[in-house]
Amino acid sequence: MVPSLFIGHGSPYLSVQQNEYSTFLSLLGKRYNPKAIVIFSAHWESEILTLTYTDDVLETVYDYYGFPEEMYKIKYPANGSTEIAKNLEIRFKKFGIKTKREERRGLDHGSWVALRHMFPKADIPVIQLSVHPFLSPKEQYTIGKALQGLGDEDILVIGSGTTVHNFKWFFPDATEPIKEAVEFDNWIIEHVQKRDIDSLDRYLQLAPHAQLAVPRPEHFVPIFIALGRGDENKEPVVLNQTYDFGAMSNLCMEF
C-alpha cells in the first residue's frame, strides 16, 4: 500500500540541481515502489478534468523560457498507461466528475522535474492530470476522494504544486525564509493535519498572509486533492518544509 503525496515541485532549475532538496526527493522516492504514478500538475489547467491517455512514451515538455540550454535536453521517458487512465475515469464517473482524454500531451515540468529525482529510471507508468484552479478546496478534496483505494493497488497519487508561490516574494540572496511564508504554511499544516476542510475552504479569509502567499491558486490546490485521496485514519505528516529564494515553499506532505 502506498500513501498519497503533496510535493512542492520547485523551480525548473531543480531539474539540474544537486542540493539538499533534490537529495530529499531522491531519498523520498526510495520509500515507495508504486506500479503506477498519478500526478496532478499545477502547470496544466482545464475546466474539465483531463488526463493523459496513451501507452507510449510521454513527451518531456519544456514549459519554461530563458533557461540554460542543458535544461531543454533533459528527457524523462516514462510511459503512460491507458489501463490506469480508464480506471481513473471509472472512479471519477462514480463521483459525477466529468473527464476528458488527452492523447498527445506529455509531462510538463510540474511533473517530470520532481519525478526525475524521485524515480530517475523513468520505468514506472505515469498518468498526468490537469487541475481546475478555481474550484473550491472542498471540490478539490472531492476529486481526491474519488481516488481513495488506489493506494491499495500500489498506485501513487501526487499533487504537485507549491503552497507559497508569489514572484513578488522573490529574494535571490535570502538565506532564511521570510516569516510571512512560514506563518502561512504553518497555518495550512495545522488545519490539514486536523483535516479541517471547512477552515481550509476559507483559507483566503482565515490563513495569515493568504492573499500574498497564494495570489493565484493553481499551485496551491493540488494539496487538497492529495489530502482527499489520503487515509482518513492517518494524520498527515510533514516530510519537508524548506524554502527557496526566501519564500518559495518546498513543503511536502504524506497522507
N, C-alpha and C positions, 0 to 999 in steps of 0.2 A: 504494500500500500504506500502511495506517495501523497504528500500534502499538496496544497496549492501555495503559490508564492506571489508576493509583490516584489518586483525588482526595480530599483532606481537604475535606469539604463545609462545614465551619464551622458557626456557629450560624445560626438563622433570620434574625438581624439582617443577615447578609451579603446578603440579598436586596435591601436598600435602601441598603447602604453603598457608598460610593466610596472605597476606601482602597488600600493597597499590595497587599493580597491580591486584591481584586476586579480591580484592574488587571492583576495577573499572570494571572488566569483569562481575562480578555478577550484578552490577548496570546497565551495558550496556544491558545485556540480558533482563532485566525487561522493556526495552523500546520497545521491539518488541514482537509480538505474531504471528510468522510465522506458516503456516500449514506444511511447509517442509523446510529443510536446504540443500543447495547445496554448498559443500565446496571443494575447490581446495587445496590440501595439498602439501607443499614443500617436504614432505617425501615420495612421490610416483611419480616416474619419469617413463615416457614411451614416445616413439616416436609417437605412436598413442594415441590420447586422449581416456583414458579408464575410465569407470565409474562402480561403484558397482551396481550390478543388483540382487536384492533379496528383498523379503518382510519379511524375517526372521530377527532375532536379529543379528546385526553386531558384529563380534568378536572384543574385545578390544585388539589391537596389541601393544605389548611392544617392540618397535623397538629401544631399547637402552640397554646399557650394563653397569654393575658395579654400579648400583644404589641401594639404600636401598630396602630390601625385601618387605616392605609395598607397594612400587611402582609397584610391579608385582602382586598385589592382587586387584588393583582397577578395577572396571568394569564400563563401560558406555554402558548400554544395549539398545541403540537406535535401532529401526527397520529401515530397508531400505524401498524403495518403487519402485517397477517395473513400476508403473503407471507414476511417476515423471521421472524416468530414460528414459522411452520411449518418454516422452515429450521433454527431453533434446536431445535425438537422432534426433528427427524430426527437432528441431531448428538448430542443428549443420549441418545436411544434407543440409538444405537450404543455408548455407554459404559455402558449399563444404568442410566441415571439417569431416574427417573420424573419426569414433569412434569404440570402442571395449568394449564388456561387460565383467565384472569380477564378477563371481557368488560366489566366495569363500572368497575373501579378505575382511577384516574388516576395522576398523578405526584405523589408526596409530596415534602416539602422536601429529602429526601436526594438527589433527582434534580434538580428544577427550579431550585433556588437556584443551584447551580453552572452548570447549562446556560444559565440566563438571562444569565450573564456571558460564558460561552464562545461560545454560539451565539444571540445575542439575537434574531435574526429568527424563531426557532422554526419554521424551514422545513425541518428535517431530521426524518424519521420517527424516533420513539423507541419502543423496547420496554423496559419496566422489568421487572426480575426480582427475586424475593424472595431472602432468604438464610436459611439454617438455621444459627443462631449456634453450635450445639453439635456440629456436625460438626468433626472434627479439621482442622488445617491441611492435612494430606495429602489429605483428602477434598475440601476446598475447592479445592485445587490441581487435582485431577482434574476438577472442574466446569469450571475454566478451560481445561484441556487439551482438553476436548470441543469447544471453540470455536476451536481453532487453525485457521488458514486463513481466518478471517473478515477478517483484515487485507488479504489478497489480493483480497477482494471489496469493499474500501473500507468495511467496517463497523467502526466504532469501539466497542470494548468498554471500559467504565469500571466499576471497582469504586469505589463512593462510600461513604466512611466517615470514620473518624478513628483514627489509631493510638493516641494517648493521649486518653482520654475518661473523665474521672473528675470529677464535680461537687464532690467534696470537695477537689480540686485546682483551686479557682476563686478567682483573685486579681484582682479588677477593676482594682486600681490598679497592677498589675505592669507594669514597663517592660522586664523581661528574663525569659526563661523560667527556670523552676526547673531545677536541674541534673539532678534525677531524670528528668524528662520527656525531656530531651535525651539522657541516657545510655541510656534505653530505646530511643528512636528510632535512635540511632547503632548499637546492637546489631542492631536489626531491619534497618537499611540494610546493614550489613556482611554479614549472612547471606542477605539477599535478593539482594544483588549476587553472592554466591558460588553462588546457587541451592542453598543448603544446607537442603533441605527437611527433612532428618532433625533438624537442630537447631531449625529453625523449628517443627517439630511438637511440640517440647518447650520452647517459649518460656517457659511458666509456670515451669518449673524452672530454665531456663538464663539467661533475659534479666534484667538488673538492674531491680528495681522493678516486675516484670511484674504482680504481683497488684494493685498500686496503679494502674498505667497502664491496665490492662485489667480492671476489676472485673467487667465483663460483656462477652462477645466480639462482640456484634452489629456494632459499629462497626469492629472490628479485622479480621474475617475477609475482607472484600472485597479486601484486598491480596493474599491468596493466590489468589483467583480471577483477578485481573488478571495476576499472575505466571504462573499456569498457561497463560493464553492467549498470553503473550508469546513472542517469538522466542528460542528456546533458544540461538541462536548469537550473541546480542547481550547485552552486560552491561547490566542495568537501570541507569537513570540517575535521579538525584535532580534533580527540577525545581524543588522549593521545599521549604524546611524553616524555617518560621516558626511562631510560637505566639501564640495569643490568651489573654488572662486568665492568663498565666503558665505554662499547661500544656496548653491545648487545641491539639493539633498540627494544623498545616496541611500536613503532609508530603504531597507529590505525587511520584509516580514514573512513569516511562515504561518499558515493557517491550518 
